[in-house]
Amino acid sequence: MLDQIGEGRSWKTAELTHPLGRGINFQIEVDNVDVLIEKISKNGIKLFMEREEKWYRVDNKLEGNKQFLVQDPDGYLLRFFQDLGSKSI
């Protein structure tokens, strides 16, 4: 859950200074990264990191993602990704 500061209950654990989300990124799976990038671009939102294809080693295979990042107004990075499956090393 993401809360809005000043709305409802407060879970303030320390003094809040902007940007609040320094160092945090949330990974969110989507069906189609390209469609989302198109919608984001049409609304004038700048990408923090352009779309890339990235492969991560997991044991004896590679797991692939097509991904990009945007930054919300509080500084949180939102990393949207599309699963590309796995392949042998």
Backbone as XML, in Angstrom:
<?xml version="1.0"?>
<chain id="A" units="angstrom">
  <residue number="1" name="MET">
    <atom name="N" x="0.842" y="-1.164" z="0.000"/>
    <atom name="CA" x="0.000" y="0.000" z="0.000"/>
    <atom name="C" x="0.893" y="1.233" z="0.000"/>
  </residue>
  <residue number="2" name="LEU">
    <atom name="N" x="0.538" y="2.227" z="-0.784"/>
    <atom name="CA" x="1.220" y="3.512" z="-0.772"/>
    <atom name="C" x="0.281" y="4.531" z="-0.147"/>
  </residue>
  <residue number="3" name="ASP">
    <atom name="N" x="0.756" y="5.241" z="0.850"/>
    <atom name="CA" x="-0.049" y="6.249" z="1.533"/>
    <atom name="C" x="0.350" y="7.637" z="1.075"/>
  </residue>
  <residue number="4" name="GLN">
    <atom name="N" x="-0.591" y="8.557" z="1.139"/>
    <atom name="CA" x="-0.316" y="9.956" z="0.840"/>
    <atom name="C" x="-0.099" y="10.684" z="2.159"/>
  </residue>
  <residue number="5" name="ILE">
    <atom name="N" x="0.994" y="11.417" z="2.241"/>
    <atom name="CA" x="1.333" y="12.138" z="3.462"/>
    <atom name="C" x="0.229" y="13.137" z="3.792"/>
  </residue>
  <residue number="6" name="GLY">
    <atom name="N" x="-0.191" y="13.137" z="5.049"/>
    <atom name="CA" x="-1.211" y="14.066" z="5.503"/>
    <atom name="C" x="-2.631" y="13.578" z="5.311"/>
  </residue>
  <residue number="7" name="GLU">
    <atom name="N" x="-2.814" y="12.424" z="4.740"/>
    <atom name="CA" x="-4.146" y="11.845" z="4.520"/>
    <atom name="C" x="-4.278" y="10.609" z="5.409"/>
  </residue>
  <residue number="8" name="GLY">
    <atom name="N" x="-5.317" y="10.542" z="6.204"/>
    <atom name="CA" x="-5.537" y="9.362" z="7.055"/>
    <atom name="C" x="-4.514" y="9.258" z="8.165"/>
  </residue>
  <residue number="9" name="ARG">
    <atom name="N" x="-4.216" y="8.025" z="8.547"/>
    <atom name="CA" x="-3.245" y="7.800" z="9.621"/>
    <atom name="C" x="-1.834" y="8.101" z="9.154"/>
  </residue>
  <residue number="10" name="SER">
    <atom name="N" x="-0.964" y="8.425" z="10.089"/>
    <atom name="CA" x="0.425" y="8.738" z="9.763"/>
    <atom name="C" x="1.345" y="7.666" z="10.326"/>
  </residue>
  <residue number="11" name="TRP">
    <atom name="N" x="2.187" y="7.132" z="9.475"/>
    <atom name="CA" x="3.180" y="6.138" z="9.897"/>
    <atom name="C" x="4.567" y="6.776" z="9.904"/>
  </residue>
  <residue number="12" name="LYS">
    <atom name="N" x="4.621" y="8.025" z="10.240"/>
    <atom name="CA" x="5.876" y="8.783" z="10.227"/>
    <atom name="C" x="6.844" y="8.202" z="11.250"/>
  </residue>
  <residue number="13" name="THR">
    <atom name="N" x="7.990" y="7.736" z="10.763"/>
    <atom name="CA" x="9.003" y="7.143" z="11.641"/>
    <atom name="C" x="10.211" y="8.050" z="11.837"/>
  </residue>
  <residue number="14" name="ALA">
    <atom name="N" x="10.291" y="9.105" z="11.034"/>
    <atom name="CA" x="11.383" y="10.074" z="11.135"/>
    <atom name="C" x="10.955" y="11.335" z="10.392"/>
  </residue>
  <residue number="15" name="GLU">
    <atom name="N" x="11.769" y="12.373" z="10.474"/>
    <atom name="CA" x="11.485" y="13.604" z="9.749"/>
    <atom name="C" x="11.444" y="13.328" z="8.253"/>
  </residue>
  <residue number="16" name="LEU">
    <atom name="N" x="10.445" y="13.859" z="7.572"/>
    <atom name="CA" x="10.286" y="13.633" z="6.142"/>
    <atom name="C" x="10.888" y="14.787" z="5.351"/>
  </residue>
  <residue number="17" name="THR">
    <atom name="N" x="11.858" y="14.477" z="4.505"/>
    <atom name="CA" x="12.471" y="15.474" z="3.633"/>
    <atom name="C" x="12.430" y="14.957" z="2.202"/>
  </residue>
  <residue number="18" name="HIS">
    <atom name="N" x="12.263" y="15.861" z="1.265"/>
    <atom name="CA" x="12.169" y="15.490" z="-0.148"/>
    <atom name="C" x="13.545" y="15.360" z="-0.762"/>
  </residue>
  <residue number="19" name="PRO">
    <atom name="N" x="13.745" y="14.471" z="-1.745"/>
    <atom name="CA" x="12.735" y="13.526" z="-2.222"/>
    <atom name="C" x="12.637" y="12.345" z="-1.268"/>
  </residue>
  <residue number="20" name="LEU">
    <atom name="N" x="11.415" y="11.941" z="-0.984"/>
    <atom name="CA" x="11.169" y="10.913" z="0.027"/>
    <atom name="C" x="11.678" y="9.530" z="-0.382"/>
  </residue>
  <residue number="21" name="GLY">
    <atom name="N" x="11.621" y="9.213" z="-1.646"/>
    <atom name="CA" x="11.920" y="7.851" z="-2.090"/>
    <atom name="C" x="13.354" y="7.573" z="-2.465"/>
  </residue>
  <residue number="22" name="ARG">
    <atom name="N" x="14.278" y="8.342" z="-1.951"/>
    <atom name="CA" x="15.690" y="8.139" z="-2.307"/>
    <atom name="C" x="16.124" y="6.698" z="-2.087"/>
  </residue>
  <residue number="23" name="GLY">
    <atom name="N" x="16.647" y="6.090" z="-3.153"/>
    <atom name="CA" x="17.210" y="4.748" z="-3.035"/>
    <atom name="C" x="16.200" y="3.618" z="-3.113"/>
  </residue>
  <residue number="24" name="ILE">
    <atom name="N" x="14.940" y="3.915" z="-3.296"/>
    <atom name="CA" x="13.920" y="2.858" z="-3.326"/>
    <atom name="C" x="13.363" y="2.763" z="-4.731"/>
  </residue>
  <residue number="25" name="ASN">
    <atom name="N" x="13.237" y="1.506" z="-5.226"/>
    <atom name="CA" x="12.507" y="1.322" z="-6.472"/>
    <atom name="C" x="11.581" y="0.130" z="-6.313"/>
  </residue>
  <residue number="26" name="PHE">
    <atom name="N" x="10.413" y="0.275" z="-6.895"/>
    <atom name="CA" x="9.408" y="-0.777" z="-6.857"/>
    <atom name="C" x="9.338" y="-1.416" z="-8.230"/>
  </residue>
  <residue number="27" name="GLN">
    <atom name="N" x="9.427" y="-2.742" z="-8.259"/>
    <atom name="CA" x="9.350" y="-3.477" z="-9.518"/>
    <atom name="C" x="7.907" y="-3.941" z="-9.724"/>
  </residue>
  <residue number="28" name="ILE">
    <atom name="N" x="7.338" y="-3.589" z="-10.885"/>
    <atom name="CA" x="5.934" y="-3.870" z="-11.175"/>
    <atom name="C" x="5.855" y="-4.602" z="-12.505"/>
  </residue>
  <residue number="29" name="GLU">
    <atom name="N" x="5.288" y="-5.804" z="-12.495"/>
    <atom name="CA" x="5.171" y="-6.591" z="-13.728"/>
    <atom name="C" x="3.970" y="-6.133" z="-14.537"/>
  </residue>
  <residue number="30" name="VAL">
    <atom name="N" x="4.170" y="-5.977" z="-15.843"/>
    <atom name="CA" x="3.110" y="-5.612" z="-16.770"/>
    <atom name="C" x="3.147" y="-6.578" z="-17.952"/>
  </residue>
  <residue number="31" name="ASP">
    <atom name="N" x="2.036" y="-6.646" z="-18.688"/>
    <atom name="CA" x="1.961" y="-7.541" z="-19.844"/>
    <atom name="C" x="2.777" y="-7.039" z="-21.026"/>
  </residue>
  <residue number="32" name="ASN">
    <atom name="N" x="2.817" y="-5.710" z="-21.223"/>
    <atom name="CA" x="3.468" y="-5.159" z="-22.401"/>
    <atom name="C" x="4.123" y="-3.819" z="-22.057"/>
  </residue>
  <residue number="33" name="VAL">
    <atom name="N" x="5.427" y="-3.837" z="-21.935"/>
    <atom name="CA" x="6.201" y="-2.641" z="-21.588"/>
    <atom name="C" x="6.044" y="-1.557" z="-22.654"/>
  </residue>
  <residue number="34" name="ASP">
    <atom name="N" x="6.056" y="-1.950" z="-23.924"/>
    <atom name="CA" x="6.024" y="-0.966" z="-25.004"/>
    <atom name="C" x="4.728" y="-0.160" z="-25.016"/>
  </residue>
  <residue number="35" name="VAL">
    <atom name="N" x="3.600" y="-0.805" z="-24.756"/>
    <atom name="CA" x="2.314" y="-0.105" z="-24.710"/>
    <atom name="C" x="2.316" y="0.904" z="-23.564"/>
  </residue>
  <residue number="36" name="LEU">
    <atom name="N" x="2.854" y="0.529" z="-22.427"/>
    <atom name="CA" x="2.902" y="1.433" z="-21.276"/>
    <atom name="C" x="3.817" y="2.628" z="-21.557"/>
  </residue>
  <residue number="37" name="ILE">
    <atom name="N" x="4.965" y="2.391" z="-22.178"/>
    <atom name="CA" x="5.876" y="3.490" z="-22.521"/>
    <atom name="C" x="5.183" y="4.475" z="-23.458"/>
  </residue>
  <residue number="38" name="GLU">
    <atom name="N" x="4.440" y="3.961" z="-24.408"/>
    <atom name="CA" x="3.718" y="4.831" z="-25.341"/>
    <atom name="C" x="2.716" y="5.723" z="-24.603"/>
  </residue>
  <residue number="39" name="LYS">
    <atom name="N" x="1.961" y="5.135" z="-23.672"/>
    <atom name="CA" x="0.985" y="5.909" z="-22.906"/>
    <atom name="C" x="1.674" y="6.952" z="-22.025"/>
  </residue>
  <residue number="40" name="ILE">
    <atom name="N" x="2.756" y="6.570" z="-21.399"/>
    <atom name="CA" x="3.506" y="7.491" z="-20.531"/>
    <atom name="C" x="4.049" y="8.656" z="-21.345"/>
  </residue>
  <residue number="41" name="SER">
    <atom name="N" x="4.623" y="8.355" z="-22.496"/>
    <atom name="CA" x="5.192" y="9.400" z="-23.359"/>
    <atom name="C" x="4.124" y="10.364" z="-23.853"/>
  </residue>
  <residue number="42" name="LYS">
    <atom name="N" x="2.940" y="9.849" z="-24.208"/>
    <atom name="CA" x="1.850" y="10.705" z="-24.686"/>
    <atom name="C" x="1.400" y="11.685" z="-23.614"/>
  </residue>
  <residue number="43" name="ASN">
    <atom name="N" x="1.635" y="11.346" z="-22.348"/>
    <atom name="CA" x="1.244" y="12.219" z="-21.242"/>
    <atom name="C" x="2.392" y="13.102" z="-20.757"/>
  </residue>
  <residue number="44" name="GLY">
    <atom name="N" x="3.488" y="13.135" z="-21.517"/>
    <atom name="CA" x="4.591" y="14.033" z="-21.216"/>
    <atom name="C" x="5.440" y="13.646" z="-20.031"/>
  </residue>
  <residue number="45" name="ILE">
    <atom name="N" x="5.373" y="12.396" z="-19.618"/>
    <atom name="CA" x="6.169" y="11.939" z="-18.477"/>
    <atom name="C" x="7.517" y="11.439" z="-18.993"/>
  </residue>
  <residue number="46" name="LYS">
    <atom name="N" x="8.588" y="11.956" z="-18.416"/>
    <atom name="CA" x="9.943" y="11.590" z="-18.824"/>
    <atom name="C" x="10.362" y="10.276" z="-18.167"/>
  </residue>
  <residue number="47" name="LEU">
    <atom name="N" x="10.980" y="9.409" z="-18.936"/>
    <atom name="CA" x="11.510" y="8.162" z="-18.381"/>
    <atom name="C" x="12.785" y="8.463" z="-17.604"/>
  </residue>
  <residue number="48" name="PHE">
    <atom name="N" x="12.937" y="7.830" z="-16.448"/>
    <atom name="CA" x="14.163" y="7.955" z="-15.663"/>
    <atom name="C" x="15.251" y="7.103" z="-16.290"/>
  </residue>
  <residue number="49" name="MET">
    <atom name="N" x="14.858" y="5.919" z="-16.781"/>
    <atom name="CA" x="15.766" y="5.025" z="-17.500"/>
    <atom name="C" x="15.014" y="4.495" z="-18.716"/>
  </residue>
  <residue number="50" name="GLU">
    <atom name="N" x="15.614" y="4.628" z="-19.882"/>
    <atom name="CA" x="15.006" y="4.139" z="-21.112"/>
    <atom name="C" x="14.818" y="2.622" z="-21.059"/>
  </residue>
  <residue number="51" name="ARG">
    <atom name="N" x="13.942" y="2.143" z="-21.919"/>
    <atom name="CA" x="13.672" y="0.704" z="-21.986"/>
    <atom name="C" x="14.952" y="-0.055" z="-22.307"/>
  </residue>
  <residue number="52" name="GLU">
    <atom name="N" x="15.118" y="-1.184" z="-21.637"/>
    <atom name="CA" x="16.259" y="-2.062" z="-21.894"/>
    <atom name="C" x="15.823" y="-3.505" z="-21.750"/>
  </residue>
  <residue number="53" name="GLU">
    <atom name="N" x="16.598" y="-4.384" z="-22.318"/>
    <atom name="CA" x="16.421" y="-5.821" z="-22.113"/>
    <atom name="C" x="17.559" y="-6.257" z="-21.211"/>
  </residue>
  <residue number="54" name="LYS">
    <atom name="N" x="17.219" y="-6.854" z="-20.089"/>
    <atom name="CA" x="18.230" y="-7.204" z="-19.085"/>
    <atom name="C" x="18.063" y="-8.664" z="-18.693"/>
  </residue>
  <residue number="55" name="TRP">
    <atom name="N" x="19.178" y="-9.371" z="-18.602"/>
    <atom name="CA" x="19.167" y="-10.782" z="-18.209"/>
    <atom name="C" x="19.932" y="-10.937" z="-16.907"/>
  </residue>
  <residue number="56" name="TYR">
    <atom name="N" x="19.319" y="-11.649" z="-15.955"/>
    <atom name="CA" x="19.890" y="-11.856" z="-14.622"/>
    <atom name="C" x="20.196" y="-13.331" z="-14.420"/>
  </residue>
  <residue number="57" name="ARG">
    <atom name="N" x="21.373" y="-13.617" z="-13.891"/>
    <atom name="CA" x="21.751" y="-15.009" z="-13.625"/>
    <atom name="C" x="21.029" y="-15.507" z="-12.387"/>
  </residue>
  <residue number="58" name="VAL">
    <atom name="N" x="20.340" y="-16.640" z="-12.511"/>
    <atom name="CA" x="19.676" y="-17.319" z="-11.400"/>
    <atom name="C" x="20.101" y="-18.789" z="-11.476"/>
  </residue>
  <residue number="59" name="ASP">
    <atom name="N" x="20.985" y="-19.194" z="-10.566"/>
    <atom name="CA" x="21.557" y="-20.545" z="-10.579"/>
    <atom name="C" x="22.217" y="-20.801" z="-11.926"/>
  </residue>
  <residue number="60" name="ASN">
    <atom name="N" x="21.730" y="-21.784" z="-12.677"/>
    <atom name="CA" x="22.385" y="-22.157" z="-13.938"/>
    <atom name="C" x="21.587" y="-21.696" z="-15.166"/>
  </residue>
  <residue number="61" name="LYS">
    <atom name="N" x="20.821" y="-20.608" z="-15.022"/>
    <atom name="CA" x="20.049" y="-20.085" z="-16.152"/>
    <atom name="C" x="19.998" y="-18.564" z="-16.080"/>
  </residue>
  <residue number="62" name="LEU">
    <atom name="N" x="19.487" y="-17.964" z="-17.129"/>
    <atom name="CA" x="19.296" y="-16.521" z="-17.180"/>
    <atom name="C" x="17.806" y="-16.222" z="-17.235"/>
  </residue>
  <residue number="63" name="GLU">
    <atom name="N" x="17.366" y="-15.266" z="-16.426"/>
    <atom name="CA" x="15.978" y="-14.802" z="-16.419"/>
    <atom name="C" x="15.964" y="-13.418" z="-17.050"/>
  </residue>
  <residue number="64" name="GLY">
    <atom name="N" x="15.074" y="-13.222" z="-18.029"/>
    <atom name="CA" x="15.078" y="-11.974" z="-18.780"/>
    <atom name="C" x="13.906" y="-11.064" z="-18.485"/>
  </residue>
  <residue number="65" name="ASN">
    <atom name="N" x="14.180" y="-9.774" z="-18.518"/>
    <atom name="CA" x="13.165" y="-8.733" z="-18.364"/>
    <atom name="C" x="13.369" y="-7.671" z="-19.429"/>
  </residue>
  <residue number="66" name="LYS">
    <atom name="N" x="12.285" y="-7.135" z="-19.938"/>
    <atom name="CA" x="12.295" y="-5.889" z="-20.697"/>
    <atom name="C" x="11.769" y="-4.873" z="-19.689"/>
  </residue>
  <residue number="67" name="GLN">
    <atom name="N" x="12.506" y="-3.784" z="-19.446"/>
    <atom name="CA" x="12.158" y="-2.917" z="-18.331"/>
    <atom name="C" x="12.522" y="-1.467" z="-18.602"/>
  </residue>
  <residue number="68" name="PHE">
    <atom name="N" x="11.912" y="-0.565" z="-17.819"/>
    <atom name="CA" x="12.231" y="0.856" z="-17.830"/>
    <atom name="C" x="11.837" y="1.421" z="-16.476"/>
  </residue>
  <residue number="69" name="LEU">
    <atom name="N" x="12.294" y="2.646" z="-16.180"/>
    <atom name="CA" x="11.972" y="3.287" z="-14.909"/>
    <atom name="C" x="11.407" y="4.688" z="-15.122"/>
  </residue>
  <residue number="70" name="VAL">
    <atom name="N" x="10.447" y="5.043" z="-14.275"/>
    <atom name="CA" x="9.970" y="6.417" z="-14.142"/>
    <atom name="C" x="10.091" y="6.791" z="-12.672"/>
  </residue>
  <residue number="71" name="GLN">
    <atom name="N" x="10.136" y="8.093" z="-12.410"/>
    <atom name="CA" x="10.229" y="8.565" z="-11.027"/>
    <atom name="C" x="8.954" y="9.322" z="-10.682"/>
  </residue>
  <residue number="72" name="ASP">
    <atom name="N" x="8.340" y="8.964" z="-9.546"/>
    <atom name="CA" x="7.118" y="9.655" z="-9.146"/>
    <atom name="C" x="7.486" y="10.982" z="-8.461"/>
  </residue>
  <residue number="73" name="PRO">
    <atom name="N" x="6.505" y="11.853" z="-8.204"/>
    <atom name="CA" x="6.803" y="13.176" z="-7.628"/>
    <atom name="C" x="7.515" y="13.143" z="-6.282"/>
  </residue>
  <residue number="74" name="ASP">
    <atom name="N" x="7.415" y="12.051" z="-5.534"/>
    <atom name="CA" x="8.093" y="11.951" z="-4.235"/>
    <atom name="C" x="9.483" y="11.336" z="-4.347"/>
  </residue>
  <residue number="75" name="GLY">
    <atom name="N" x="9.919" y="11.016" z="-5.564"/>
    <atom name="CA" x="11.264" y="10.491" z="-5.750"/>
    <atom name="C" x="11.360" y="8.977" z="-5.829"/>
  </residue>
  <residue number="76" name="TYR">
    <atom name="N" x="10.261" y="8.267" z="-5.675"/>
    <atom name="CA" x="10.290" y="6.811" z="-5.770"/>
    <atom name="C" x="10.460" y="6.392" z="-7.220"/>
  </residue>
  <residue number="77" name="LEU">
    <atom name="N" x="11.314" y="5.411" z="-7.457"/>
    <atom name="CA" x="11.485" y="4.870" z="-8.797"/>
    <atom name="C" x="10.523" y="3.708" z="-8.992"/>
  </residue>
  <residue number="78" name="LEU">
    <atom name="N" x="9.816" y="3.727" z="-10.106"/>
    <atom name="CA" x="8.894" y="2.653" z="-10.465"/>
    <atom name="C" x="9.495" y="1.949" z="-11.670"/>
  </residue>
  <residue number="79" name="ARG">
    <atom name="N" x="9.879" y="0.668" z="-11.451"/>
    <atom name="CA" x="10.500" y="-0.116" z="-12.519"/>
    <atom name="C" x="9.462" y="-1.086" z="-13.069"/>
  </residue>
  <residue number="80" name="PHE">
    <atom name="N" x="8.952" y="-0.771" z="-14.241"/>
    <atom name="CA" x="7.978" y="-1.636" z="-14.894"/>
    <atom name="C" x="8.730" y="-2.646" z="-15.750"/>
  </residue>
  <residue number="81" name="PHE">
    <atom name="N" x="8.318" y="-3.909" z="-15.658"/>
    <atom name="CA" x="9.024" y="-4.939" z="-16.421"/>
    <atom name="C" x="8.045" y="-5.914" z="-17.054"/>
  </residue>
  <residue number="82" name="GLN">
    <atom name="N" x="8.524" y="-6.498" z="-18.141"/>
    <atom name="CA" x="7.813" y="-7.550" z="-18.856"/>
    <atom name="C" x="8.723" y="-8.773" z="-18.836"/>
  </residue>
  <residue number="83" name="ASP">
    <atom name="N" x="8.198" y="-9.897" z="-18.383"/>
    <atom name="CA" x="8.968" y="-11.131" z="-18.288"/>
    <atom name="C" x="9.310" y="-11.650" z="-19.680"/>
  </residue>
  <residue number="84" name="LEU">
    <atom name="N" x="10.579" y="-11.951" z="-19.906"/>
    <atom name="CA" x="11.034" y="-12.511" z="-21.178"/>
    <atom name="C" x="11.318" y="-14.001" z="-21.080"/>
  </residue>
  <residue number="85" name="GLY">
    <atom name="N" x="11.059" y="-14.581" z="-19.914"/>
    <atom name="CA" x="11.309" y="-16.012" z="-19.736"/>
    <atom name="C" x="12.746" y="-16.291" z="-19.323"/>
  </residue>
  <residue number="86" name="SER">
    <atom name="N" x="13.178" y="-17.525" z="-19.508"/>
    <atom name="CA" x="14.512" y="-17.934" z="-19.095"/>
    <atom name="C" x="15.209" y="-18.658" z="-20.238"/>
  </residue>
  <residue number="87" name="LYS">
    <atom name="N" x="16.538" y="-18.710" z="-20.120"/>
    <atom name="CA" x="17.330" y="-19.452" z="-21.092"/>
    <atom name="C" x="18.558" y="-20.020" z="-20.400"/>
  </residue>
  <residue number="88" name="SER">
    <atom name="N" x="19.053" y="-21.101" z="-20.952"/>
    <atom name="CA" x="20.242" y="-21.766" z="-20.386"/>
    <atom name="C" x="21.486" y="-20.933" z="-20.639"/>
  </residue>
  <residue number="89" name="ILE">
    <atom name="N" x="22.426" y="-21.106" z="-19.733"/>
    <atom name="CA" x="23.700" y="-20.386" z="-19.871"/>
    <atom name="C" x="24.616" y="-21.161" z="-20.804"/>
  </residue>
</chain>
